[in-house]
């Protein structure tokens, strides 16, 4: 954990990003999508490049970035092949991150999910991992608002839906666009590096984006929230 807690009021609402924070879909999407990008000829792309460019924003925006790098329209079946390949792996490989259920339960209080993933797959993934009962029905998606992260819309939508003031919300996020979105919403945000393959690099980027603390294990999460509530 790094940095110190701000002096604002205790969090009335804890908002969780999903992919790369509660569950590790990022690794599956990264491996499949990077392979698809290499097949297009984008062989110079590395996992770091993919993470920096694509992770944390709506997939529709990511597709635009890939197409721009490719320099011409993507094959008609490009997205569907990725979705099909990922779907096969999700059913057998997707798990909640270690300690998530215990940490969320220990913290208690009001909580919700606010994710860049479209609502149907978001709910599916939470169901596969057995986490949906912890949050349902308070599960919000960027597909429900005009703009995805790094814009603040999905976080503001979540707060408004739960009648919480943005300044009384605490967000946990694994991506730079997510951190920026939370700050733009006027919320405090903690960075999470639990699924990062280069934790030091990820922690530095999240802190530079404005996360006031960075953790890499959910065992640290209840203590940090308790300190804010003290």
C-alpha positions as YAML, in Angstrom:
chain: A
units: angstrom
residues:
- id: 1
  name: UNK
  ca: [0.00, 0.00, 0.00]
- id: 2
  name: UNK
  ca: [1.24, 3.47, -0.78]
- id: 3
  name: UNK
  ca: [0.38, 7.09, -0.04]
- id: 4
  name: UNK
  ca: [-1.87, 8.33, 2.72]
- id: 5
  name: UNK
  ca: [-5.63, 8.60, 3.00]
- id: 6
  name: UNK
  ca: [-7.30, 11.96, 2.32]
- id: 7
  name: UNK
  ca: [-9.27, 13.71, 5.02]
- id: 8
  name: UNK
  ca: [-12.73, 13.64, 3.40]
- id: 9
  name: UNK
  ca: [-15.75, 11.97, 5.01]
- id: 10
  name: UNK
  ca: [-15.82, 8.22, 5.30]
- id: 11
  name: UNK
  ca: [-17.03, 6.38, 2.18]
- id: 12
  name: UNK
  ca: [-20.80, 6.03, 2.09]
- id: 13
  name: UNK
  ca: [-20.55, 3.84, -1.02]
- id: 14
  name: UNK
  ca: [-17.74, 1.57, -2.21]
- id: 15
  name: UNK
  ca: [-17.68, 1.17, -5.99]
- id: 16
  name: UNK
  ca: [-15.86, -1.79, -7.51]
- id: 17
  name: UNK
  ca: [-14.56, -2.04, -11.03]
- id: 18
  name: UNK
  ca: [-15.00, -5.62, -12.23]
- id: 19
  name: UNK
  ca: [-12.55, -6.80, -14.90]
- id: 20
  name: UNK
  ca: [-9.05, -6.93, -13.47]
- id: 21
  name: UNK
  ca: [-10.34, -5.98, -10.03]
- id: 22
  name: UNK
  ca: [-12.92, -8.53, -8.89]
- id: 23
  name: UNK
  ca: [-12.25, -11.09, -11.63]
- id: 24
  name: UNK
  ca: [-9.41, -11.72, -14.06]
- id: 25
  name: UNK
  ca: [-11.01, -11.41, -17.46]
- id: 26
  name: UNK
  ca: [-8.22, -9.03, -18.46]
- id: 27
  name: UNK
  ca: [-5.69, -11.84, -18.82]
- id: 28
  name: UNK
  ca: [-8.01, -13.93, -20.99]
- id: 29
  name: UNK
  ca: [-9.02, -11.02, -23.21]
- id: 30
  name: UNK
  ca: [-5.42, -9.84, -23.38]
- id: 31
  name: UNK
  ca: [-4.04, -13.19, -24.51]
- id: 32
  name: UNK
  ca: [-6.77, -13.81, -27.08]
- id: 33
  name: UNK
  ca: [-6.92, -10.25, -28.40]
- id: 34
  name: UNK
  ca: [-3.16, -9.84, -28.61]
- id: 35
  name: UNK
  ca: [-2.98, -13.05, -30.62]
- id: 36
  name: UNK
  ca: [-5.65, -11.69, -32.97]
- id: 37
  name: UNK
  ca: [-3.72, -8.43, -33.33]
- id: 38
  name: UNK
  ca: [-0.54, -10.32, -34.17]
- id: 39
  name: UNK
  ca: [-2.48, -12.28, -36.80]
- id: 40
  name: UNK
  ca: [-3.46, -8.95, -38.39]
- id: 41
  name: UNK
  ca: [0.22, -8.06, -38.68]
- id: 42
  name: UNK
  ca: [0.53, -5.90, -35.57]
- id: 43
  name: UNK
  ca: [3.45, -8.02, -34.47]
- id: 44
  name: UNK
  ca: [5.21, -5.18, -32.65]
- id: 45
  name: UNK
  ca: [2.37, -5.01, -30.10]
- id: 46
  name: UNK
  ca: [3.33, -6.37, -26.72]
- id: 47
  name: UNK
  ca: [1.15, -7.14, -23.71]
- id: 48
  name: UNK
  ca: [2.24, -3.82, -22.16]
- id: 49
  name: UNK
  ca: [1.15, -2.01, -25.31]
- id: 50
  name: UNK
  ca: [-2.21, -3.78, -25.27]
- id: 51
  name: UNK
  ca: [-2.74, -2.98, -21.58]
- id: 52
  name: UNK
  ca: [-1.80, 0.68, -22.04]
- id: 53
  name: UNK
  ca: [-4.00, 1.12, -25.12]
- id: 54
  name: UNK
  ca: [-7.04, -1.07, -24.57]
- id: 55
  name: UNK
  ca: [-7.55, -2.09, -20.94]
- id: 56
  name: UNK
  ca: [-10.04, -0.07, -18.92]
- id: 57
  name: UNK
  ca: [-12.05, 1.40, -21.81]
- id: 58
  name: UNK
  ca: [-15.19, 0.02, -23.52]
- id: 59
  name: UNK
  ca: [-14.37, -2.76, -26.00]
- id: 60
  name: UNK
  ca: [-16.01, -0.76, -28.81]
- id: 61
  name: UNK
  ca: [-13.40, 1.96, -28.28]
- id: 62
  name: UNK
  ca: [-10.63, -0.62, -28.16]
- id: 63
  name: UNK
  ca: [-11.71, -1.97, -31.53]
- id: 64
  name: UNK
  ca: [-11.36, 1.54, -32.99]
- id: 65
  name: UNK
  ca: [-7.78, 1.75, -31.65]
- id: 66
  name: UNK
  ca: [-6.88, -1.64, -33.17]
- id: 67
  name: UNK
  ca: [-8.44, -0.65, -36.49]
- id: 68
  name: UNK
  ca: [-6.52, 2.64, -36.54]
- id: 69
  name: UNK
  ca: [-3.25, 0.81, -35.88]
- id: 70
  name: UNK
  ca: [-4.13, -1.73, -38.58]
- id: 71
  name: UNK
  ca: [-4.70, 1.11, -41.06]
- id: 72
  name: UNK
  ca: [-7.74, -0.41, -42.72]
- id: 73
  name: UNK
  ca: [-11.05, -1.99, -41.76]
- id: 74
  name: UNK
  ca: [-10.86, -5.08, -39.59]
- id: 75
  name: UNK
  ca: [-12.15, -8.41, -40.90]
- id: 76
  name: UNK
  ca: [-15.92, -8.68, -40.48]
- id: 77
  name: UNK
  ca: [-15.58, -11.56, -38.05]
- id: 78
  name: UNK
  ca: [-12.71, -10.08, -36.00]
- id: 79
  name: UNK
  ca: [-14.74, -9.22, -32.90]
- id: 80
  name: UNK
  ca: [-16.84, -12.37, -33.01]
- id: 81
  name: UNK
  ca: [-13.79, -14.63, -33.21]
- id: 82
  name: UNK
  ca: [-12.33, -12.94, -30.12]
- id: 83
  name: UNK
  ca: [-15.63, -13.12, -28.23]
- id: 84
  name: UNK
  ca: [-16.10, -16.80, -29.12]
- id: 85
  name: UNK
  ca: [-12.55, -17.72, -28.09]
- id: 86
  name: UNK
  ca: [-12.83, -15.79, -24.82]
- id: 87
  name: UNK
  ca: [-16.28, -17.25, -24.05]
- id: 88
  name: UNK
  ca: [-14.91, -20.77, -24.30]
- id: 89
  name: UNK
  ca: [-12.16, -19.98, -21.82]
- id: 90
  name: UNK
  ca: [-14.39, -18.01, -19.44]
- id: 91
  name: UNK
  ca: [-16.60, -20.99, -18.67]
- id: 92
  name: UNK
  ca: [-13.67, -23.10, -17.50]
- id: 93
  name: UNK
  ca: [-11.00, -20.62, -16.42]
- id: 94
  name: UNK
  ca: [-12.72, -17.56, -14.97]
- id: 95
  name: UNK
  ca: [-12.40, -17.19, -11.21]
- id: 96
  name: UNK
  ca: [-12.89, -14.47, -8.63]
- id: 97
  name: UNK
  ca: [-9.58, -13.04, -7.48]
- id: 98
  name: UNK
  ca: [-8.23, -14.47, -4.21]
- id: 99
  name: UNK
  ca: [-9.76, -12.92, -1.11]
- id: 100
  name: UNK
  ca: [-12.44, -10.88, -2.93]
- id: 101
  name: UNK
  ca: [-15.46, -12.49, -1.28]
- id: 102
  name: UNK
  ca: [-13.91, -12.34, 2.18]
- id: 103
  name: UNK
  ca: [-12.80, -8.72, 1.80]
- id: 104
  name: UNK
  ca: [-16.10, -7.44, 0.39]
- id: 105
  name: UNK
  ca: [-18.03, -9.24, 3.12]
- id: 106
  name: UNK
  ca: [-15.73, -7.96, 5.87]
- id: 107
  name: UNK
  ca: [-16.07, -4.36, 4.72]
- id: 108
  name: UNK
  ca: [-19.87, -4.48, 4.65]
- id: 109
  name: UNK
  ca: [-21.82, -1.30, 4.01]
- id: 110
  name: UNK
  ca: [-23.17, -0.10, 0.70]
- id: 111
  name: UNK
  ca: [-21.43, -1.32, -2.42]
- id: 112
  name: UNK
  ca: [-21.90, -1.69, -6.17]
- id: 113
  name: UNK
  ca: [-20.09, -2.57, -9.39]
- id: 114
  name: UNK
  ca: [-19.41, -0.01, -12.15]
- id: 115
  name: UNK
  ca: [-17.68, -1.52, -15.18]
- id: 116
  name: UNK
  ca: [-16.75, -0.81, -18.80]
- id: 117
  name: UNK
  ca: [-18.10, -4.24, -19.76]
- id: 118
  name: UNK
  ca: [-21.57, -4.36, -21.32]
- id: 119
  name: UNK
  ca: [-24.28, -5.27, -18.84]
- id: 120
  name: UNK
  ca: [-25.17, -8.79, -20.05]
- id: 121
  name: UNK
  ca: [-21.58, -10.17, -20.10]
- id: 122
  name: UNK
  ca: [-20.83, -8.27, -16.89]
- id: 123
  name: UNK
  ca: [-23.65, -10.05, -15.08]
- id: 124
  name: UNK
  ca: [-22.69, -13.36, -16.71]
- id: 125
  name: UNK
  ca: [-19.09, -13.08, -15.53]
- id: 126
  name: UNK
  ca: [-20.12, -12.18, -11.99]
- id: 127
  name: UNK
  ca: [-22.48, -15.17, -12.00]
- id: 128
  name: UNK
  ca: [-19.78, -17.56, -13.28]
- id: 129
  name: UNK
  ca: [-17.48, -16.50, -10.45]
- id: 130
  name: UNK
  ca: [-20.20, -16.65, -7.81]
- id: 131
  name: UNK
  ca: [-19.91, -12.95, -6.96]
- id: 132
  name: UNK
  ca: [-23.20, -11.67, -8.32]
- id: 133
  name: UNK
  ca: [-25.00, -12.28, -5.01]
- id: 134
  name: UNK
  ca: [-22.64, -9.84, -3.30]
- id: 135
  name: UNK
  ca: [-23.74, -6.93, -5.50]
- id: 136
  name: UNK
  ca: [-27.05, -7.67, -7.21]
- id: 137
  name: UNK
  ca: [-29.02, -5.59, -8.18]
- id: 138
  name: UNK
  ca: [-26.44, -2.80, -7.89]
- id: 139
  name: UNK
  ca: [-24.46, -3.66, -11.03]
- id: 140
  name: UNK
  ca: [-23.86, -0.82, -13.49]
- id: 141
  name: UNK
  ca: [-22.27, -0.74, -16.94]
- id: 142
  name: UNK
  ca: [-20.84, 1.85, -19.29]
- id: 143
  name: UNK
  ca: [-23.34, 0.48, -21.82]
- id: 144
  name: UNK
  ca: [-26.02, 2.26, -19.76]
- id: 145
  name: UNK
  ca: [-24.48, 5.73, -20.19]
- id: 146
  name: UNK
  ca: [-23.37, 8.01, -23.00]
- id: 147
  name: UNK
  ca: [-19.61, 7.71, -22.53]
- id: 148
  name: UNK
  ca: [-17.30, 5.06, -21.17]
- id: 149
  name: UNK
  ca: [-14.20, 5.46, -19.02]
- id: 150
  name: UNK
  ca: [-12.09, 7.66, -18.76]
- id: 151
  name: UNK
  ca: [-15.25, 9.79, -18.74]
- id: 152
  name: UNK
  ca: [-17.02, 9.80, -15.35]
- id: 153
  name: UNK
  ca: [-20.48, 8.80, -16.61]
- id: 154
  name: UNK
  ca: [-20.69, 5.23, -15.31]
- id: 155
  name: UNK
  ca: [-19.46, 6.21, -11.83]
- id: 156
  name: UNK
  ca: [-21.87, 9.13, -11.65]
- id: 157
  name: UNK
  ca: [-24.67, 6.84, -12.82]
- id: 158
  name: UNK
  ca: [-23.83, 4.33, -10.09]
- id: 159
  name: UNK
  ca: [-23.73, 7.01, -7.40]
- id: 160
  name: UNK
  ca: [-26.99, 8.59, -8.55]
- id: 161
  name: UNK
  ca: [-28.70, 5.21, -8.71]
- id: 162
  name: UNK
  ca: [-27.75, 4.61, -5.10]
- id: 163
  name: UNK
  ca: [-28.41, 8.17, -3.92]
- id: 164
  name: UNK
  ca: [-24.78, 8.65, -2.90]
- id: 165
  name: UNK
  ca: [-22.85, 11.91, -3.16]
- id: 166
  name: UNK
  ca: [-19.79, 11.48, -5.44]
- id: 167
  name: UNK
  ca: [-17.47, 12.91, -2.78]
- id: 168
  name: UNK
  ca: [-18.64, 10.19, -0.37]
- id: 169
  name: UNK
  ca: [-17.77, 7.37, -2.81]
- id: 170
  name: UNK
  ca: [-14.62, 5.25, -2.80]
- id: 171
  name: UNK
  ca: [-13.62, 3.46, -6.00]
- id: 172
  name: UNK
  ca: [-11.19, 0.58, -6.52]
- id: 173
  name: UNK
  ca: [-9.78, 0.34, -10.06]
- id: 174
  name: UNK
  ca: [-7.03, -1.55, -11.90]
- id: 175
  name: UNK
  ca: [-6.74, 0.72, -14.96]
- id: 176
  name: UNK
  ca: [-5.57, 4.23, -15.67]
- id: 177
  name: UNK
  ca: [-8.78, 5.14, -17.58]
- id: 178
  name: UNK
  ca: [-10.76, 3.90, -14.58]
- id: 179
  name: UNK
  ca: [-8.74, 6.00, -12.15]
- id: 180
  name: UNK
  ca: [-9.20, 9.06, -14.34]
- id: 181
  name: UNK
  ca: [-12.93, 8.40, -14.61]
- id: 182
  name: UNK
  ca: [-13.30, 8.18, -10.83]
- id: 183
  name: UNK
  ca: [-11.38, 11.41, -10.31]
- id: 184
  name: UNK
  ca: [-13.44, 13.15, -12.99]
- id: 185
  name: UNK
  ca: [-16.53, 12.04, -11.06]
- id: 186
  name: UNK
  ca: [-15.17, 13.71, -7.93]
- id: 187
  name: UNK
  ca: [-14.52, 10.42, -6.14]
- id: 188
  name: UNK
  ca: [-11.57, 9.03, -4.25]
- id: 189
  name: UNK
  ca: [-9.91, 6.09, -5.94]
- id: 190
  name: UNK
  ca: [-7.55, 3.28, -4.94]
- id: 191
  name: UNK
  ca: [-5.46, 1.48, -7.53]
- id: 192
  name: UNK
  ca: [-5.30, -2.32, -7.68]
- id: 193
  name: UNK
  ca: [-2.43, -4.30, -9.21]
- id: 194
  name: UNK
  ca: [-3.45, -7.84, -8.31]
- id: 195
  name: UNK
  ca: [-3.60, -9.09, -11.91]
- id: 196
  name: UNK
  ca: [-0.83, -6.94, -13.37]
- id: 197
  name: UNK
  ca: [2.09, -8.88, -14.82]
- id: 198
  name: UNK
  ca: [4.41, -5.98, -13.96]
- id: 199
  name: UNK
  ca: [3.11, -4.81, -10.60]
- id: 200
  name: UNK
  ca: [5.69, -2.09, -10.04]
- id: 201
  name: UNK
  ca: [5.01, -0.50, -13.42]
- id: 202
  name: UNK
  ca: [1.25, -0.75, -12.95]
- id: 203
  name: UNK
  ca: [1.42, 0.73, -9.45]
- id: 204
  name: UNK
  ca: [3.47, 3.65, -10.73]
- id: 205
  name: UNK
  ca: [1.02, 4.35, -13.57]
- id: 206
  name: UNK
  ca: [-2.02, 4.19, -11.28]
- id: 207
  name: UNK
  ca: [-0.42, 6.52, -8.74]
- id: 208
  name: UNK
  ca: [0.62, 8.95, -11.46]
- id: 209
  name: UNK
  ca: [-2.97, 8.91, -12.77]
- id: 210
  name: UNK
  ca: [-4.17, 10.02, -9.33]
- id: 211
  name: UNK
  ca: [-4.89, 6.97, -7.17]
- id: 212
  name: UNK
  ca: [-4.24, 8.04, -3.57]
- id: 213
  name: UNK
  ca: [-3.23, 4.50, -2.61]
- id: 214
  name: UNK
  ca: [-2.33, 1.32, -4.47]
- id: 215
  name: UNK
  ca: [-2.83, -2.25, -3.20]
- id: 216
  name: UNK
  ca: [-1.95, -5.56, -4.78]
- id: 217
  name: UNK
  ca: [-3.91, -7.97, -2.60]
- id: 218
  name: UNK
  ca: [-7.48, -7.96, -1.30]
- id: 219
  name: UNK
  ca: [-6.15, -8.85, 2.13]
- id: 220
  name: UNK
  ca: [-5.12, -5.17, 2.34]
- id: 221
  name: UNK
  ca: [-8.50, -3.81, 1.31]
- id: 222
  name: UNK
  ca: [-10.57, -4.07, 4.55]
- id: 223
  name: UNK
  ca: [-7.83, -2.37, 6.57]
- id: 224
  name: UNK
  ca: [-7.59, 0.52, 4.13]
- id: 225
  name: UNK
  ca: [-11.36, 1.08, 4.14]
- id: 226
  name: UNK
  ca: [-11.43, 0.83, 7.94]
- id: 227
  name: UNK
  ca: [-8.74, 3.52, 8.15]
- id: 228
  name: UNK
  ca: [-10.85, 5.81, 5.98]
- id: 229
  name: UNK
  ca: [-13.87, 5.20, 8.18]
- id: 230
  name: UNK
  ca: [-12.00, 5.80, 11.43]
...
